[in-house]
Amino acid sequence: MDTARSALIVASSNYTDPGLRQLRAPGSDAEALARVLRDPAIGGFEVRTLLDEPAHHITLAVEEFFADRRPDDLLLVHFSCHGVKDEEGELYFATKDTRLRRLGATAVAADFVNRRMSRSRCRRIVLLLDCCYAGAFERGMTARAGAGMEIQTQFGGRGRAVITGSSAMEYAFEGEELTDAQQTQPSVFTGALVTGLSTGEADRDQDGMVALDELYDYVYDAVRATTPNQTPGKWLFGVHGDLYIARRAQPVTTPAPLPAELHDAADSPFASIREAAVRELTRLLHGRHAGLALAARQTLERLIDDDSRTVATAAAAAISSSPTGRAAPTPPAVPAPQPDVRHLPATSDTAAQFDASTGTEPAVPVNESDPHPKPETTTKPRQPTTASDTGPQATVWADRGLLTAGCLEIVGAVLSLLSMFPYYVGSFHIVDEARFTWNTVIATAAAVIAGVLLLAPGTRRLAGSGFLLGSGALALNAIIVGITLNASQHYGVPGTGMWLDVTSGAVRVLAIVIVVVCMVGSSSLRLTRRPAPYSWLTALAGVVGAVALYIEQQGEEWFVPEVDTATVTWTSVAAAAIPLLAAMIQPHRFAIALLAGWLATGLGILAFNSMTGVTVFAATLGALAIALALLIHAERRSRHSTPAGAAL
């Protein structure tokens, strides 16, 4: 027989005794909570609601609710009403016909509910109390010695969890007041319950399931944030492992943190370790923990662009084998926790497994000699991710963007080449001086190479993008020069050549922006805590070269402060930023292309300064060239190396 998921919701808002104020929230509380618990995509409970019923009807319903239950059923009871204490401090739940002077006969005693729970064969019971003095229920949960214990033992387990909306000395608030009102908004406590379950926000570990502990933590924070005068409480009695109240209604959109070791392995400079990480990520991708599955998917999508063809192929195969956009399974198959076998008797069937089709779990013996056994901590079952897979669509748009950038880069190169021949400013042509000519030719050749790499499918995403960003870093200078020359007219009236050069710079800057957007959108790049070997040389040479370039160019004879300060400053900033980025970014193939592109730009800078004007900067370019060669060598070795202990 299938196990049951049943809920009994008791709400009382109207009272005949004038000493009991009318409550505004219980009716709406009952409807809202019943709706979310009954929802097949969330709770999957069979719900019975009692609204403004007399005491004898409620006591009969409670008796019937706990009777004839199986140990693996999940029972949930919710009371939303006035909580009243008699002269001896005993708690009663007020009903429609409650008389304050005759509580024993006209109200539902908390002790009665406690005894029905204790005598039930069901060992998975959750009680939610949204009433004044709800915390006083704790008194009746204390097990007593003597014959009563033996009677309770023969009726089975005592796995019970109680969550109260307030402590024993607090009122439960409805909004900001206790008095009657026209609105029928939920109380603070029940409103938090409904919100946490309906939105999925109570699923704090992003595994796709809402456990009782998670639900309490969410409700506690929500209630305390609304009114510091109300403190929810929680008590567990004989509960082993987690009780799963509902599944997450909305798809998981926030990835759970990957284990630190797996995160480091995915960023390892050794291809064999990254390949081992792909296997572990694939296991998480197909697991039940939706948050970890989403994190694994995002990491695998990043590894598709890995420098190692083996790693990239394995990552692509893992993603292609994973179903996309899985629909949430129909309740009531909400998984129950696996027992901790270390605490089972030797005769227990520790091989029993959770039945995903029925939502049942193996029976766990409870040590009845301990009236307050501590809940066992078990590993939560994984839930298939329901997050839609947007990876293929993002990849298509990224490829289109990179193709567009490649075409723009070719157009920019052509415009740059054409700018050499017409008047640039005054009567000056670029081809009139060798240093201007060589600078333009080198920049044009680098732009052509970047465009070709972006247009070629095999080099588009990493080599092409990296080379474009490195070689096009100074494209902005063409725009800056055009603005300053046109404003100052220091060298005369700007000519067609300058406007062609400005247009070329604008087109290339647009290509750079497109590449940056595509790379960020596809999550192909990431900064690493473990830079590649010899990256320190790249970073050091970049910083030293930038400082030297700024100082040396200001001492050149061609330097005019009102015209050249902005371009010299930007050139120096790029000279420091690009090598630093190449030292810290992964994949290494992108970093190598980025550094190679900057070296091409550096050659243009040397040509513009007649090869001898920036000697220190020239030396740092040599150091960058050595660092580039070492990076290429280290990357080639990592593709074929299999160090000892490389397995995860």
Summary of the structure (lengths in Angstrom):
residues: 648
radius of gyration: 35.3
end to end distance: 43.1
largest distance: 112.5
contacts: 2299
relative contact order: 0.08
helix: 51%
strand: 10%
